[in-house]
Amino acid sequence: MSRNENGRSAPGERPVPSIPLSDADLGPKGEPSIGNLVKDATASVSTLVRSEVALAKSELITEAKKAGAGTGALVVAGVTALYASFFFFFFLAELLSEWLPRWAAFLIVFGLLVIITVGVAFAGYLFFKKVRGPKKTIETVKEIPTVLPKSNPPAKSGRPSDRSKTAAPDPALAVTTEDHPQIPPAREG
């Protein structure tokens, strides 16, 4: 492919693709620019929050299914206590009244109903007892502060306006760390 003296393709020809010799995300000293660092941090935090929400959803769905099973057992216990007590246990009380006084037969049937209701309600309680919180989500959320950079403590009064009133930051008070570059002071226009 022919090029003219400016290093460009001749008219009518396709441009030649080139590979940059330096990383476009790095500043002049070879370090990432603050804008790119903020962009990368924002993207990372956004991805982290989205994945935490997805994990919480998946854990809560499985726990909700367990809670639904417990609720179903309690509903079955209620329906059984309602219908079966009226038909079957009335028959049983009449049958027992052949050998016992009528009041004793009905008392025995009532006690049997109470025992069955308590048993089914206890089974429903055991289903609910198996329901757990989203353990994995809680563990990973506790790890988030170890990933995020630590911020400087606020001014003594806790008001951000105290920092903006100073004319220029004192270099003797500047906190320097090897992990995070110092942000230059804002220019007044």
C-alpha positions as CSV (number, residue, x, y, z in Angstrom):
1,M,0.0,0.0,0.0
2,S,1.4,3.4,-0.9
3,R,1.6,6.3,1.5
4,N,2.0,10.0,0.8
5,E,4.6,12.2,2.6
6,N,2.4,12.8,5.6
7,G,2.2,9.0,6.3
8,R,-1.4,8.8,5.2
9,S,-3.0,6.4,2.7
10,A,-3.4,7.6,-0.8
11,P,-6.9,8.8,-1.7
12,G,-9.2,5.9,-2.6
13,E,-7.3,3.3,-0.6
14,R,-8.3,1.8,2.8
15,P,-6.5,3.1,5.9
16,V,-3.9,0.9,7.4
17,P,-4.8,-0.3,10.9
18,S,-2.3,0.6,13.6
19,I,-1.5,-0.7,17.1
20,P,-1.0,2.0,19.7
21,L,2.4,1.8,21.4
22,S,1.1,2.9,24.8
23,D,-1.9,2.1,26.9
24,A,-4.6,4.7,26.2
25,D,-5.8,4.4,29.8
26,L,-2.5,5.5,31.3
27,G,-1.4,9.0,32.0
28,P,1.9,10.6,30.8
29,K,3.9,9.0,33.7
30,G,2.6,5.5,32.9
31,E,0.1,5.6,35.8
32,P,-3.6,5.4,35.3
33,S,-5.4,8.7,35.3
34,I,-7.8,9.6,38.1
35,G,-10.7,9.7,35.7
36,N,-10.0,6.1,34.6
37,L,-9.5,5.0,38.2
38,V,-12.8,6.5,39.2
39,K,-14.5,4.9,36.1
40,D,-13.0,1.5,36.9
41,A,-14.0,1.7,40.6
42,T,-17.5,2.8,39.7
43,A,-17.9,-0.1,37.3
44,S,-16.4,-2.6,39.9
45,V,-18.8,-1.4,42.6
46,S,-21.7,-1.5,40.3
47,T,-20.9,-5.1,39.3
48,L,-20.3,-6.1,42.9
49,V,-23.7,-4.7,44.0
50,R,-25.5,-6.4,41.0
51,S,-23.9,-9.7,41.9
52,E,-24.8,-9.4,45.5
53,V,-28.5,-8.7,44.6
54,A,-28.5,-11.7,42.3
55,L,-27.1,-13.9,45.0
56,A,-29.6,-12.6,47.6
57,K,-32.5,-13.3,45.1
58,S,-31.4,-16.9,44.5
59,E,-31.0,-17.6,48.2
60,L,-34.3,-16.0,49.2
61,I,-36.2,-17.9,46.5
62,T,-35.1,-21.3,47.9
63,E,-35.9,-20.2,51.4
64,A,-39.3,-18.9,50.2
65,K,-40.0,-22.3,48.8
66,K,-39.4,-23.9,52.2
67,A,-41.6,-21.3,53.8
68,G,-44.3,-22.1,51.3
69,A,-44.1,-25.8,52.2
70,G,-44.6,-24.9,55.9
71,T,-47.5,-22.7,55.1
72,G,-49.1,-25.4,53.0
73,A,-48.8,-27.9,55.9
74,L,-50.5,-25.4,58.2
75,V,-53.3,-24.9,55.7
76,V,-53.8,-28.6,55.4
77,A,-53.9,-28.9,59.2
78,G,-56.6,-26.3,59.3
79,V,-58.7,-27.8,56.6
80,T,-58.3,-31.2,58.1
81,A,-59.3,-30.0,61.5
82,L,-62.4,-28.3,60.0
83,Y,-63.9,-30.9,57.7
84,A,-62.7,-34.2,59.2
85,S,-63.8,-33.1,62.7
86,F,-67.3,-32.5,61.6
87,F,-67.9,-35.8,59.7
88,F,-65.5,-38.5,60.9
89,F,-65.2,-37.5,64.5
90,F,-69.0,-37.0,64.9
91,F,-69.4,-40.6,63.7
92,L,-66.6,-41.7,66.1
93,A,-68.3,-40.0,69.0
94,E,-71.6,-41.7,68.2
95,L,-69.8,-45.1,67.9
96,L,-68.1,-44.6,71.3
97,S,-71.4,-43.6,72.9
98,E,-72.5,-47.3,72.4
99,W,-70.1,-48.3,75.2
100,L,-69.6,-45.0,77.2
101,P,-71.8,-42.2,78.3
102,R,-72.4,-39.8,75.4
103,W,-70.5,-36.9,77.0
104,A,-67.4,-39.1,77.5
105,A,-67.5,-40.3,73.9
106,F,-67.6,-36.7,72.6
107,L,-64.8,-35.7,75.0
108,I,-62.5,-38.4,73.8
109,V,-63.1,-37.4,70.2
110,F,-62.4,-33.8,71.0
111,G,-59.1,-34.8,72.7
112,L,-58.2,-36.8,69.6
113,L,-58.9,-33.8,67.4
114,V,-56.6,-31.6,69.5
115,I,-53.8,-34.1,69.3
116,I,-54.0,-34.4,65.5
117,T,-54.1,-30.6,65.1
118,V,-51.1,-30.1,67.4
119,G,-49.2,-32.8,65.5
120,V,-49.8,-31.2,62.1
121,A,-49.1,-27.7,63.4
122,F,-45.8,-29.0,64.9
123,A,-44.9,-30.4,61.5
124,G,-45.5,-27.0,60.0
125,Y,-43.4,-25.4,62.7
126,L,-40.5,-27.8,61.8
127,F,-40.8,-26.6,58.1
128,F,-40.5,-23.0,59.2
129,K,-37.6,-23.8,61.5
130,K,-35.6,-25.0,58.5
131,V,-35.9,-21.6,56.8
132,R,-32.6,-19.8,57.0
133,G,-31.4,-16.3,56.0
134,P,-29.2,-15.7,52.9
135,K,-25.9,-16.8,54.6
136,K,-23.7,-16.4,51.5
137,T,-25.0,-12.9,50.8
138,I,-24.4,-11.9,54.4
139,E,-20.8,-13.2,54.2
140,T,-20.0,-11.5,51.0
141,V,-21.6,-8.2,52.0
142,K,-19.3,-8.3,55.1
143,E,-16.3,-8.6,52.8
144,I,-17.2,-5.4,50.8
145,P,-15.4,-3.0,53.2
146,T,-12.2,-4.9,52.8
147,V,-12.4,-4.3,49.0
148,L,-13.3,-0.6,49.1
149,P,-10.5,1.9,49.8
150,K,-10.6,3.5,53.2
151,S,-11.6,7.2,53.3
152,N,-10.1,10.0,55.3
153,P,-12.0,10.8,58.5
154,P,-14.2,14.0,58.3
155,A,-13.3,17.3,59.9
156,K,-13.8,17.6,63.6
157,S,-17.1,19.3,63.2
158,G,-18.2,16.7,60.7
159,R,-19.3,19.4,58.2
160,P,-17.9,19.2,54.7
161,S,-18.1,23.0,54.4
162,D,-15.1,23.4,56.9
163,R,-12.7,21.9,54.3
164,S,-13.9,24.2,51.5
165,K,-13.2,27.4,53.6
166,T,-9.4,26.8,53.7
167,A,-7.4,28.6,51.1
168,A,-4.9,25.8,50.3
169,P,-4.2,22.5,51.8
170,D,-1.2,22.3,54.2
171,P,1.4,19.9,52.7
172,A,2.5,19.0,56.2
173,L,-1.0,17.6,57.0
174,A,-1.4,15.8,53.7
175,V,-1.9,12.0,54.1
176,T,0.2,10.1,51.7
177,T,-0.2,6.4,51.0
178,E,1.5,4.2,48.5
179,D,-1.8,2.7,47.4
180,H,-3.6,5.9,46.5
181,P,-2.2,9.0,44.7
182,Q,-2.8,12.4,46.3
183,I,-5.6,14.4,44.6
184,P,-4.5,17.9,43.7
185,P,-6.5,20.8,45.2
186,A,-9.2,22.4,43.1
187,R,-8.4,25.4,41.1
188,E,-10.3,28.5,41.7
189,G,-11.7,30.2,38.6
